[in-house]
């Protein structure tokens, strides 16, 4: 699954700055820090990977509120299609 996620990011030309993957039994979580914001369509592709139960984007403290609003609007638009 980590390979599928990193492939989605690489296809979008997003650099992975840091990655942490932990598992216990059948469940795992992966934290990925990218050098740029993940576009809504890439995020939706990651959410659509078989076995992904949940995905979230956490914006850094330095992120502008307008960036967060733009991202959420793009995500809503992608969900409507």
Secondary structure as GFF3:
##gff-version 3
##sequence-region A 1 81
A	DSSP	alpha_helix	2	11	.	.	.	ID=ss1
A	DSSP	beta_strand	16	24	.	.	.	ID=ss2
A	DSSP	beta_strand	27	34	.	.	.	ID=ss3
A	DSSP	alpha_helix	40	47	.	.	.	ID=ss4
A	DSSP	alpha_helix	65	80	.	.	.	ID=ss5
###
